[in-house]
Amino acid sequence: MKLRKNDTYYTGTVYEWNLPAGVTCPFAKDCKVIVDRETGKFSYTGGNFKCYAASAERFPSVRTSRWFNYEFVKAGGVPIIPKDCENVRIHSSGDFFSQAYFDMWLNLIGEHPEINFWAFTKSINFWIYRLEKIPENLILTASYGGVFDKIIPVHNLKSARVYADISLVPAGMPIDTNDDYARMKGVSFALLDNHKHKKK
């Protein structure tokens, strides 16, 4: 049930809430990877990309932490927001695995209007069912590569798409490397495949 502080990747200090990759991503397609809870063995069920978040689960301590969080919220638990928290990235690993879980976050976020929250998601259906109830301090980004890709443009959702190479990114589309664009309202952007693109 712990949020992990990260002050190196993002602009400013951000707390992350993480779940097991793949296992909690029911609508992922292109990037889905499931890591065995006990052995750490990887199972690639996706197609075009490998989930960047899954790689950390080769470490037993990471698997233990993410699975603890998963079992905690499945049992009805609610994450505890640290007192010094100003920013929360929901799911650097994992996704909204049920409507009830998505709704829990909406309620929690509504109780903390002073904190900025954001998340990428392929669980577009849960989002669509609550379009009129998204708190002002939550920025959601629809992540292409899932079951519900076709309904992203229908609802004009803020979105992100992964590209294998920077040369493939459409002209004028911003590229996010540290979640700065993910934290902006109404800005869609590109991501680069971490397994193929190396930062200079």
TORPA-4810 file (N, C-alpha, C, O; in nm, 3 decimals):
<nodes>
NODE_1_0.081_-0.120_0.000_0.000_0.000_0.000_0.085_0.126_0.000_0.037_0.234_0.034_M
NODE_2_0.213_0.112_-0.038_0.304_0.226_-0.031_0.324_0.294_-0.165_0.336_0.228_-0.269_K
NODE_3_0.328_0.428_-0.162_0.368_0.505_-0.277_0.518_0.526_-0.267_0.571_0.556_-0.159_L
NODE_4_0.587_0.512_-0.379_0.732_0.521_-0.381_0.775_0.657_-0.434_0.730_0.700_-0.540_R
NODE_5_0.864_0.724_-0.361_0.912_0.855_-0.403_1.016_0.841_-0.514_1.106_0.758_-0.507_K
NODE_6_1.001_0.925_-0.616_1.096_0.929_-0.727_1.129_1.074_-0.757_1.042_1.148_-0.803_N
NODE_7_1.252_1.115_-0.733_1.292_1.253_-0.757_1.404_1.262_-0.861_1.479_1.360_-0.863_D
NODE_8_1.414_1.159_-0.946_1.518_1.160_-1.048_1.462_1.163_-1.191_1.516_1.233_-1.277_T
NODE_9_1.356_1.088_-1.217_1.301_1.078_-1.353_1.216_1.199_-1.390_1.224_1.250_-1.501_Y
NODE_10_1.135_1.243_-1.297_1.037_1.349_-1.324_1.091_1.488_-1.294_1.197_1.505_-1.234_Y
NODE_11_1.015_1.588_-1.339_1.040_1.725_-1.297_0.983_1.740_-1.157_0.863_1.725_-1.136_T
NODE_12_1.069_1.769_-1.060_1.024_1.775_-0.922_1.012_1.638_-0.859_1.046_1.537_-0.921_G
NODE_13_0.965_1.635_-0.737_0.949_1.509_-0.664_0.809_1.453_-0.687_0.709_1.524_-0.672_T
NODE_14_0.805_1.326_-0.723_0.679_1.260_-0.756_0.672_1.127_-0.680_0.771_1.055_-0.668_V
NODE_15_0.554_1.097_-0.630_0.530_0.966_-0.572_0.462_0.876_-0.675_0.373_0.921_-0.748_Y
NODE_16_0.503_0.751_-0.681_0.446_0.655_-0.775_0.366_0.548_-0.701_0.403_0.506_-0.591_E
NODE_17_0.257_0.505_-0.764_0.181_0.389_-0.716_0.190_0.283_-0.825_0.146_0.306_-0.938_W
NODE_18_0.245_0.166_-0.792_0.270_0.064_-0.893_0.205_-0.069_-0.860_0.192_-0.108_-0.744_N
NODE_19_0.165_-0.138_-0.968_0.106_-0.272_-0.961_0.183_-0.363_-1.055_0.261_-0.314_-1.136_L
NODE_20_0.164_-0.494_-1.046_0.234_-0.586_-1.137_0.201_-0.556_-1.283_0.084_-0.538_-1.318_P
NODE_21_0.302_-0.550_-1.365_0.282_-0.524_-1.508_0.208_-0.642_-1.572_0.224_-0.757_-1.531_A
NODE_22_0.127_-0.612_-1.671_0.059_-0.718_-1.746_-0.059_-0.779_-1.674_-0.170_-0.779_-1.726_G
NODE_23_-0.036_-0.830_-1.555_-0.141_-0.894_-1.476_-0.256_-0.797_-1.450_-0.373_-0.837_-1.448_V
NODE_24_-0.223_-0.670_-1.432_-0.325_-0.568_-1.402_-0.357_-0.483_-1.524_-0.412_-0.373_-1.510_T
NODE_25_-0.323_-0.531_-1.642_-0.348_-0.457_-1.766_-0.441_-0.538_-1.856_-0.397_-0.593_-1.957_C
NODE_26_-0.570_-0.547_-1.821_-0.660_-0.638_-1.892_-0.685_-0.603_-2.038_-0.728_-0.689_-2.115_P
NODE_27_-0.659_-0.478_-2.078_-0.693_-0.438_-2.215_-0.570_-0.404_-2.299_-0.583_-0.345_-2.406_F
NODE_28_-0.452_-0.440_-2.250_-0.329_-0.417_-2.326_-0.314_-0.521_-2.437_-0.356_-0.636_-2.421_A
NODE_29_-0.255_-0.480_-2.549_-0.229_-0.572_-2.659_-0.084_-0.564_-2.706_-0.009_-0.661_-2.694_K
NODE_30_-0.045_-0.449_-2.759_0.085_-0.437_-2.825_0.205_-0.453_-2.733_0.313_-0.493_-2.778_D
NODE_31_0.188_-0.424_-2.604_0.305_-0.420_-2.515_0.295_-0.519_-2.398_0.378_-0.514_-2.307_C
NODE_32_0.197_-0.606_-2.399_0.169_-0.684_-2.279_0.279_-0.785_-2.246_0.318_-0.867_-2.329_K
NODE_33_0.326_-0.777_-2.124_0.424_-0.871_-2.069_0.378_-0.910_-1.929_0.344_-0.823_-1.848_V
NODE_34_0.376_-1.039_-1.901_0.340_-1.086_-1.768_0.463_-1.152_-1.705_0.529_-1.235_-1.768_I
NODE_35_0.493_-1.113_-1.583_0.609_-1.167_-1.512_0.560_-1.258_-1.401_0.478_-1.218_-1.319_V
NODE_36_0.610_-1.380_-1.399_0.570_-1.475_-1.297_0.605_-1.423_-1.158_0.718_-1.381_-1.132_D
NODE_37_0.507_-1.426_-1.071_0.525_-1.370_-0.938_0.638_-1.437_-0.861_0.711_-1.370_-0.788_R
NODE_38_0.653_-1.566_-0.875_0.752_-1.642_-0.797_0.888_-1.648_-0.864_0.991_-1.625_-0.800_E
NODE_39_0.889_-1.679_-0.993_1.016_-1.705_-1.061_1.075_-1.582_-1.130_1.196_-1.576_-1.154_T
NODE_40_0.991_-1.482_-1.162_1.039_-1.367_-1.237_1.051_-1.395_-1.385_1.106_-1.313_-1.458_G
NODE_41_1.000_-1.510_-1.431_1.007_-1.544_-1.573_0.911_-1.458_-1.652_0.797_-1.435_-1.610_K
NODE_42_0.956_-1.410_-1.768_0.877_-1.321_-1.851_0.796_-1.400_-1.954_0.847_-1.495_-2.014_F
NODE_43_0.673_-1.359_-1.973_0.587_-1.417_-2.076_0.540_-1.304_-2.166_0.466_-1.215_-2.122_S
NODE_44_0.583_-1.306_-2.292_0.549_-1.198_-2.385_0.422_-1.233_-2.461_0.423_-1.316_-2.552_Y
NODE_45_0.312_-1.170_-2.423_0.184_-1.196_-2.486_0.145_-1.085_-2.582_0.045_-1.096_-2.653_T
NODE_46_0.222_-0.977_-2.584_0.191_-0.864_-2.670_0.249_-0.883_-2.809_0.287_-0.994_-2.848_G
NODE_47_0.255_-0.774_-2.885_0.301_-0.785_-3.021_0.416_-0.694_-3.056_0.529_-0.739_-3.073_G
NODE_48_0.388_-0.564_-3.067_0.485_-0.471_-3.124_0.592_-0.420_-3.027_0.704_-0.389_-3.069_N
NODE_49_0.558_-0.413_-2.899_0.650_-0.355_-2.802_0.655_-0.440_-2.676_0.563_-0.517_-2.648_F
NODE_50_0.762_-0.425_-2.601_0.773_-0.490_-2.470_0.749_-0.385_-2.363_0.809_-0.277_-2.366_K
NODE_51_0.663_-0.415_-2.269_0.630_-0.321_-2.162_0.757_-0.280_-2.087_0.828_-0.364_-2.032_C
NODE_52_0.783_-0.150_-2.086_0.905_-0.101_-2.020_0.903_-0.128_-1.870_1.008_-0.151_-1.810_Y
NODE_53_0.783_-0.126_-1.809_0.772_-0.139_-1.664_0.799_-0.280_-1.616_0.838_-0.301_-1.501_A
NODE_54_0.779_-0.378_-1.705_0.796_-0.518_-1.664_0.940_-0.552_-1.631_0.966_-0.639_-1.547_A
NODE_55_1.035_-0.485_-1.694_1.176_-0.521_-1.677_1.221_-0.513_-1.532_1.306_-0.591_-1.489_S
NODE_56_1.165_-0.419_-1.455_1.204_-0.404_-1.315_1.160_-0.524_-1.231_1.214_-0.546_-1.122_A
NODE_57_1.064_-0.601_-1.279_1.014_-0.713_-1.202_1.106_-0.836_-1.206_1.074_-0.941_-1.151_E
NODE_58_1.221_-0.821_-1.270_1.321_-0.926_-1.259_1.379_-0.930_-1.118_1.440_-1.028_-1.077_R
NODE_59_1.359_-0.820_-1.043_1.406_-0.813_-0.906_1.296_-0.859_-0.810_1.186_-0.804_-0.815_F
NODE_60_1.322_-0.957_-0.725_1.220_-1.007_-0.632_1.157_-0.900_-0.545_1.037_-0.906_-0.517_P
NODE_61_1.235_-0.801_-0.500_1.181_-0.697_-0.413_1.077_-0.612_-0.485_0.979_-0.568_-0.424_S
NODE_62_1.097_-0.590_-0.615_1.000_-0.513_-0.693_0.871_-0.592_-0.709_0.762_-0.538_-0.693_V
NODE_63_0.884_-0.722_-0.740_0.764_-0.806_-0.754_0.688_-0.811_-0.623_0.565_-0.803_-0.622_R
NODE_64_0.759_-0.824_-0.514_0.694_-0.830_-0.382_0.615_-0.703_-0.354_0.501_-0.709_-0.309_T
NODE_65_0.675_-0.588_-0.380_0.610_-0.460_-0.354_0.486_-0.441_-0.441_0.382_-0.400_-0.391_S
NODE_66_0.498_-0.471_-0.569_0.386_-0.449_-0.660_0.271_-0.546_-0.632_0.154_-0.507_-0.638_R
NODE_67_0.303_-0.669_-0.601_0.197_-0.766_-0.571_0.130_-0.734_-0.438_0.010_-0.756_-0.422_W
NODE_68_0.207_-0.683_-0.343_0.148_-0.642_-0.216_0.045_-0.532_-0.240_-0.065_-0.537_-0.185_F
NODE_69_0.082_-0.433_-0.322_-0.012_-0.326_-0.354_-0.137_-0.379_-0.423_-0.248_-0.338_-0.391_N
NODE_70_-0.118_-0.470_-0.516_-0.229_-0.527_-0.591_-0.327_-0.601_-0.500_-0.448_-0.580_-0.508_Y
NODE_71_-0.274_-0.685_-0.414_-0.361_-0.760_-0.323_-0.430_-0.667_-0.223_-0.544_-0.691_-0.183_E
NODE_72_-0.361_-0.562_-0.184_-0.416_-0.466_-0.091_-0.540_-0.397_-0.149_-0.643_-0.388_-0.083_F
NODE_73_-0.529_-0.347_-0.273_-0.643_-0.276_-0.332_-0.753_-0.372_-0.377_-0.871_-0.336_-0.375_V
NODE_74_-0.716_-0.493_-0.417_-0.819_-0.591_-0.453_-0.906_-0.624_-0.333_-1.025_-0.656_-0.348_K
NODE_75_-0.847_-0.617_-0.214_-0.921_-0.646_-0.091_-0.997_-0.525_-0.039_-1.057_-0.529_0.068_A
NODE_76_-0.995_-0.416_-0.117_-1.069_-0.297_-0.077_-0.986_-0.189_-0.012_-1.040_-0.088_0.033_G
NODE_77_-0.855_-0.208_-0.004_-0.768_-0.109_0.058_-0.755_0.016_-0.028_-0.773_0.012_-0.149_G
NODE_78_-0.723_0.126_0.037_-0.704_0.255_-0.031_-0.563_0.304_-0.002_-0.523_0.310_0.114_V
NODE_79_-0.486_0.340_-0.106_-0.349_0.389_-0.084_-0.345_0.508_0.011_-0.435_0.592_0.011_P
NODE_80_-0.240_0.514_0.090_-0.221_0.625_0.183_-0.131_0.729_0.119_-0.019_0.700_0.079_I
NODE_81_-0.181_0.850_0.108_-0.105_0.959_0.046_-0.011_1.021_0.149_-0.058_1.067_0.253_I
NODE_82_0.120_1.023_0.124_0.215_1.084_0.219_0.184_1.231_0.244_0.134_1.301_0.156_P
NODE_83_0.215_1.278_0.362_0.184_1.415_0.401_0.258_1.519_0.317_0.206_1.628_0.295_K
NODE_84_0.378_1.486_0.270_0.456_1.583_0.193_0.431_1.572_0.043_0.502_1.635_-0.036_D
NODE_85_0.333_1.495_0.004_0.310_1.466_-0.138_0.244_1.583_-0.211_0.148_1.643_-0.162_C
NODE_86_0.297_1.615_-0.330_0.238_1.717_-0.416_0.201_1.661_-0.553_0.116_1.717_-0.622_E
NODE_87_0.265_1.551_-0.593_0.244_1.493_-0.725_0.242_1.341_-0.717_0.325_1.280_-0.649_N
NODE_88_0.147_1.279_-0.787_0.137_1.133_-0.788_0.122_1.082_-0.930_0.029_1.121_-1.001_V
NODE_89_0.214_0.995_-0.972_0.199_0.922_-1.098_0.135_0.788_-1.062_0.196_0.704_-0.995_R
NODE_90_0.012_0.768_-1.108_-0.057_0.642_-1.086_-0.012_0.545_-1.194_-0.030_0.571_-1.313_I
NODE_91_0.044_0.434_-1.153_0.081_0.325_-1.245_0.198_0.356_-1.337_0.183_0.361_-1.459_H
NODE_92_0.312_0.378_-1.279_0.432_0.368_-1.360_0.441_0.224_-1.410_0.503_0.195_-1.513_S
NODE_93_0.378_0.136_-1.334_0.361_-0.005_-1.373_0.218_-0.046_-1.340_0.168_-0.018_-1.231_S
NODE_94_0.151_-0.112_-1.435_0.015_-0.158_-1.411_-0.088_-0.065_-1.472_-0.053_0.032_-1.540_G
NODE_95_-0.215_-0.094_-1.447_-0.324_-0.014_-1.504_-0.448_-0.031_-1.417_-0.448_-0.108_-1.320_D
NODE_96_-0.553_0.041_-1.453_-0.681_0.028_-1.384_-0.744_-0.105_-1.425_-0.789_-0.120_-1.539_F
NODE_97_-0.747_-0.200_-1.334_-0.787_-0.336_-1.369_-0.936_-0.364_-1.353_-0.983_-0.469_-1.395_F
NODE_98_-1.011_-0.271_-1.293_-1.156_-0.288_-1.278_-1.221_-0.151_-1.262_-1.154_-0.053_-1.229_S
NODE_99_-1.352_-0.145_-1.285_-1.423_-0.019_-1.267_-1.421_0.024_-1.121_-1.407_0.142_-1.090_Q
NODE_100_-1.436_-0.072_-1.031_-1.436_-0.040_-0.888_-1.301_0.020_-0.846_-1.297_0.113_-0.765_A
NODE_101_-1.194_-0.033_-0.900_-1.061_0.019_-0.867_-1.042_0.159_-0.925_-0.988_0.247_-0.858_Y
NODE_102_-1.087_0.180_-1.048_-1.082_0.313_-1.109_-1.161_0.413_-1.026_-1.115_0.525_-1.001_F
NODE_103_-1.280_0.373_-0.984_-1.365_0.461_-0.904_-1.303_0.493_-0.768_-1.319_0.603_-0.716_D
NODE_104_-1.231_0.396_-0.711_-1.162_0.422_-0.585_-1.064_0.538_-0.601_-1.056_0.625_-0.515_M
NODE_105_-0.990_0.538_-0.712_-0.895_0.646_-0.737_-0.967_0.780_-0.756_-0.920_0.883_-0.708_W
NODE_106_-1.080_0.779_-0.826_-1.154_0.904_-0.844_-1.194_0.962_-0.709_-1.184_1.083_-0.687_L
NODE_107_-1.240_0.877_-0.621_-1.280_0.923_-0.487_-1.161_0.976_-0.409_-1.169_1.082_-0.346_N
NODE_108_-1.050_0.903_-0.412_-0.931_0.943_-0.339_-0.876_1.075_-0.392_-0.838_1.163_-0.315_L
NODE_109_-0.872_1.088_-0.522_-0.821_1.210_-0.585_-0.910_1.329_-0.550_-0.861_1.440_-0.526_I
NODE_110_-1.040_1.305_-0.549_-1.133_1.412_-0.512_-1.114_1.463_-0.371_-1.147_1.577_-0.340_G
NODE_111_-1.060_1.377_-0.285_-1.034_1.416_-0.146_-0.904_1.494_-0.130_-0.876_1.547_-0.023_E
NODE_112_-0.823_1.500_-0.237_-0.694_1.568_-0.231_-0.678_1.665_-0.347_-0.594_1.644_-0.434_H
NODE_113_-0.760_1.771_-0.351_-0.754_1.867_-0.462_-0.622_1.945_-0.469_-0.593_2.009_-0.570_P
NODE_114_-0.543_1.939_-0.363_-0.416_2.010_-0.359_-0.303_1.933_-0.426_-0.193_1.985_-0.443_E
NODE_115_-0.330_1.808_-0.466_-0.228_1.721_-0.523_-0.256_1.698_-0.671_-0.371_1.683_-0.712_I
NODE_116_-0.150_1.696_-0.752_-0.162_1.667_-0.895_-0.146_1.517_-0.919_-0.047_1.458_-0.876_N
NODE_117_-0.242_1.456_-0.987_-0.237_1.315_-1.020_-0.240_1.298_-1.172_-0.305_1.376_-1.242_F
NODE_118_-0.172_1.197_-1.223_-0.184_1.165_-1.365_-0.159_1.015_-1.386_-0.097_0.948_-1.303_W
NODE_119_-0.209_0.966_-1.501_-0.193_0.824_-1.532_-0.212_0.801_-1.682_-0.290_0.870_-1.747_A
NODE_120_-0.139_0.704_-1.734_-0.164_0.651_-1.867_-0.259_0.533_-1.848_-0.254_0.465_-1.746_F
NODE_121_-0.345_0.508_-1.946_-0.432_0.392_-1.932_-0.479_0.338_-2.067_-0.503_0.413_-2.162_T
NODE_122_-0.491_0.206_-2.072_-0.556_0.139_-2.185_-0.696_0.093_-2.144_-0.770_0.035_-2.224_K
NODE_123_-0.733_0.119_-2.019_-0.867_0.086_-1.970_-0.962_0.200_-2.005_-1.023_0.263_-1.917_S
NODE_124_-0.974_0.225_-2.133_-1.051_0.339_-2.182_-1.198_0.328_-2.144_-1.265_0.429_-2.121_I
NODE_125_-1.248_0.205_-2.138_-1.389_0.186_-2.104_-1.423_0.239_-1.966_-1.528_0.302_-1.949_N
NODE_126_-1.338_0.216_-1.868_-1.364_0.267_-1.733_-1.366_0.420_-1.732_-1.447_0.481_-1.662_F
NODE_127_-1.278_0.480_-1.810_-1.271_0.626_-1.822_-1.398_0.680_-1.886_-1.457_0.777_-1.837_W
NODE_128_-1.440_0.618_-1.995_-1.558_0.666_-2.069_-1.683_0.661_-1.981_-1.767_0.751_-1.987_I
NODE_129_-1.694_0.557_-1.900_-1.811_0.545_-1.813_-1.817_0.656_-1.707_-1.921_0.678_-1.646_Y
NODE_130_-1.705_0.727_-1.685_-1.698_0.830_-1.582_-1.651_0.965_-1.637_-1.593_1.044_-1.563_R
NODE_131_-1.675_0.990_-1.762_-1.626_1.112_-1.825_-1.664_1.239_-1.749_-1.585_1.333_-1.742_L
NODE_132_-1.783_1.241_-1.694_-1.832_1.360_-1.626_-1.788_1.367_-1.480_-1.823_1.461_-1.408_E
NODE_133_-1.712_1.267_-1.435_-1.675_1.262_-1.294_-1.524_1.267_-1.271_-1.477_1.242_-1.160_K
NODE_134_-1.448_1.300_-1.374_-1.303_1.306_-1.360_-1.264_1.433_-1.285_-1.297_1.543_-1.331_I
NODE_135_-1.196_1.421_-1.171_-1.156_1.540_-1.094_-1.063_1.631_-1.175_-0.989_1.584_-1.261_P
NODE_136_-1.067_1.759_-1.146_-0.984_1.857_-1.217_-0.834_1.830_-1.198_-0.753_1.864_-1.284_E
NODE_137_-0.799_1.770_-1.086_-0.657_1.747_-1.056_-0.608_1.610_-1.102_-0.503_1.564_-1.058_N
NODE_138_-0.684_1.545_-1.191_-0.641_1.418_-1.250_-0.627_1.435_-1.401_-0.723_1.473_-1.468_L
NODE_139_-0.508_1.407_-1.454_-0.483_1.410_-1.598_-0.467_1.266_-1.646_-0.374_1.196_-1.605_I
NODE_140_-0.558_1.222_-1.732_-0.551_1.088_-1.789_-0.502_1.096_-1.933_-0.539_1.188_-2.007_L
NODE_141_-0.420_1.000_-1.972_-0.373_0.989_-2.110_-0.410_0.852_-2.163_-0.370_0.750_-2.106_T
NODE_142_-0.486_0.848_-2.271_-0.521_0.721_-2.335_-0.398_0.668_-2.407_-0.340_0.737_-2.491_A
NODE_143_-0.360_0.546_-2.374_-0.240_0.486_-2.430_-0.278_0.393_-2.545_-0.345_0.292_-2.525_S
NODE_144_-0.235_0.429_-2.667_-0.263_0.344_-2.783_-0.190_0.210_-2.772_-0.085_0.199_-2.709_Y
NODE_145_-0.250_0.108_-2.834_-0.191_-0.025_-2.830_-0.275_-0.122_-2.749_-0.226_-0.225_-2.703_G
NODE_146_-0.404_-0.086_-2.732_-0.491_-0.170_-2.652_-0.620_-0.206_-2.725_-0.638_-0.175_-2.843_G
NODE_147_-0.708_-0.271_-2.654_-0.834_-0.321_-2.708_-0.925_-0.207_-2.755_-0.999_-0.223_-2.852_V
NODE_148_-0.920_-0.093_-2.687_-1.016_0.014_-2.712_-0.959_0.132_-2.791_-1.008_0.244_-2.779_F
NODE_149_-0.857_0.108_-2.873_-0.795_0.217_-2.949_-0.896_0.295_-3.033_-0.887_0.418_-3.044_D
NODE_150_-0.992_0.226_-3.091_-1.085_0.291_-3.184_-1.173_0.397_-3.118_-1.220_0.488_-3.185_K
NODE_151_-1.194_0.386_-2.988_-1.283_0.483_-2.924_-1.208_0.604_-2.868_-1.269_0.697_-2.817_I
NODE_152_-1.075_0.602_-2.877_-0.997_0.717_-2.830_-1.030_0.843_-2.911_-1.062_0.946_-2.852_I
NODE_153_-1.024_0.838_-3.045_-1.058_0.959_-3.121_-1.207_0.994_-3.117_-1.244_1.110_-3.133_P
NODE_154_-1.292_0.894_-3.097_-1.435_0.919_-3.091_-1.468_1.017_-2.979_-1.555_1.103_-2.993_V
NODE_155_-1.396_1.003_-2.867_-1.420_1.090_-2.751_-1.314_1.201_-2.739_-1.311_1.275_-2.641_H
NODE_156_-1.228_1.210_-2.842_-1.125_1.315_-2.844_-1.043_1.316_-2.716_-1.022_1.421_-2.654_N
NODE_157_-0.997_1.198_-2.677_-0.921_1.185_-2.552_-0.775_1.224_-2.572_-0.716_1.196_-2.677_L
NODE_158_-0.719_1.286_-2.474_-0.574_1.309_-2.469_-0.508_1.173_-2.482_-0.550_1.078_-2.416_K
NODE_159_-0.405_1.160_-2.567_-0.351_1.028_-2.595_-0.200_1.030_-2.615_-0.137_1.134_-2.634_S
NODE_160_-0.144_0.910_-2.612_-0.002_0.890_-2.639_0.015_0.764_-2.722_-0.058_0.667_-2.705_A
NODE_161_0.111_0.768_-2.814_0.139_0.653_-2.899_0.290_0.628_-2.898_0.369_0.722_-2.904_R
NODE_162_0.329_0.501_-2.891_0.470_0.463_-2.890_0.520_0.445_-3.033_0.453_0.383_-3.116_V
NODE_163_0.637_0.500_-3.060_0.700_0.485_-3.191_0.835_0.415_-3.174_0.906_0.439_-3.077_Y
NODE_164_0.867_0.329_-3.270_0.991_0.252_-3.262_1.114_0.339_-3.286_1.223_0.308_-3.239_A
NODE_165_1.095_0.447_-3.361_1.209_0.532_-3.393_1.163_0.677_-3.403_1.050_0.704_-3.444_D
NODE_166_1.248_0.769_-3.366_1.213_0.910_-3.365_1.177_0.960_-3.504_1.100_1.056_-3.518_I
NODE_167_1.231_0.897_-3.608_1.201_0.939_-3.745_1.057_0.911_-3.784_1.007_0.968_-3.881_S
NODE_168_0.988_0.826_-3.709_0.850_0.790_-3.739_0.748_0.882_-3.672_0.629_0.878_-3.704_L
NODE_169_0.795_0.965_-3.580_0.705_1.055_-3.507_0.655_1.165_-3.602_0.736_1.230_-3.667_V
NODE_170_0.523_1.186_-3.611_0.470_1.290_-3.700_0.528_1.427_-3.668_0.553_1.460_-3.552_P
NODE_171_0.550_1.504_-3.771_0.607_1.639_-3.755_0.519_1.723_-3.663_0.397_1.729_-3.677_A
NODE_172_0.584_1.788_-3.569_0.513_1.876_-3.478_0.458_1.810_-3.354_0.412_1.878_-3.262_G
NODE_173_0.461_1.677_-3.349_0.410_1.608_-3.230_0.517_1.607_-3.120_0.629_1.563_-3.144_M
NODE_174_0.484_1.655_-3.001_0.584_1.655_-2.893_0.618_1.513_-2.849_0.534_1.423_-2.856_P
NODE_175_0.739_1.496_-2.803_0.785_1.367_-2.752_0.810_1.380_-2.603_0.885_1.467_-2.559_I
NODE_176_0.747_1.293_-2.526_0.760_1.300_-2.380_0.869_1.205_-2.333_0.868_1.087_-2.368_D
NODE_177_0.962_1.255_-2.255_1.070_1.171_-2.202_1.072_1.166_-2.049_1.148_1.088_-1.991_T
NODE_178_0.989_1.248_-1.984_0.990_1.250_-1.837_0.854_1.279_-1.776_0.845_1.321_-1.660_N
NODE_179_0.748_1.258_-1.854_0.609_1.279_-1.809_0.566_1.425_-1.804_0.457_1.455_-1.753_D
NODE_180_0.647_1.516_-1.854_0.605_1.657_-1.853_0.478_1.677_-1.935_0.387_1.748_-1.893_D
NODE_181_0.471_1.615_-2.054_0.352_1.629_-2.137_0.236_1.547_-2.081_0.119_1.584_-2.099_Y
NODE_182_0.267_1.439_-2.014_0.161_1.358_-1.952_0.089_1.435_-1.842_-0.025_1.404_-1.808_A
NODE_183_0.155_1.535_-1.788_0.098_1.615_-1.680_0.024_1.738_-1.730_-0.030_1.814_-1.650_R
NODE_184_0.021_1.757_-1.861_-0.045_1.874_-1.921_-0.184_1.836_-1.973_-0.200_1.732_-2.037_M
NODE_185_-0.281_1.919_-1.947_-0.416_1.894_-1.996_-0.423_1.913_-2.147_-0.368_2.008_-2.202_K
NODE_186_-0.493_1.821_-2.212_-0.527_1.838_-2.352_-0.414_1.823_-2.452_-0.435_1.849_-2.571_G
NODE_187_-0.295_1.782_-2.410_-0.182_1.770_-2.501_-0.154_1.622_-2.530_-0.116_1.547_-2.440_V
NODE_188_-0.173_1.582_-2.655_-0.138_1.446_-2.695_0.008_1.446_-2.741_0.060_1.550_-2.782_S
NODE_189_0.075_1.331_-2.734_0.218_1.328_-2.757_0.267_1.190_-2.798_0.190_1.094_-2.801_F
NODE_190_0.394_1.184_-2.831_0.458_1.058_-2.870_0.549_1.008_-2.759_0.598_1.085_-2.676_A
NODE_191_0.569_0.878_-2.759_0.668_0.813_-2.673_0.759_0.730_-2.762_0.716_0.682_-2.867_L
NODE_192_0.882_0.712_-2.720_0.974_0.629_-2.796_0.993_0.495_-2.727_1.000_0.488_-2.605_L
NODE_193_1.000_0.390_-2.806_1.017_0.255_-2.753_1.149_0.247_-2.678_1.257_0.255_-2.738_D
NODE_194_1.141_0.231_-2.547_1.262_0.230_-2.462_1.358_0.118_-2.497_1.478_0.130_-2.471_N
NODE_195_1.308_0.010_-2.554_1.394_-0.105_-2.585_1.469_-0.088_-2.716_1.562_-0.163_-2.746_H
NODE_196_1.428_0.013_-2.795_1.494_0.033_-2.924_1.563_0.167_-2.935_1.658_0.183_-3.010_K
NODE_197_1.514_0.265_-2.857_1.568_0.399_-2.863_1.653_0.427_-2.739_1.607_0.412_-2.627_H
NODE_198_1.775_0.468_-2.760_1.865_0.502_-2.651_1.881_0.653_-2.643_1.908_0.718_-2.744_K
NODE_199_1.863_0.708_-2.523_1.880_0.852_-2.508_2.024_0.891_-2.531_2.116_0.821_-2.489_K
NODE_200_2.043_1.003_-2.599_2.180_1.051_-2.629_2.238_1.120_-2.506_2.352_1.167_-2.510_K
</nodes>
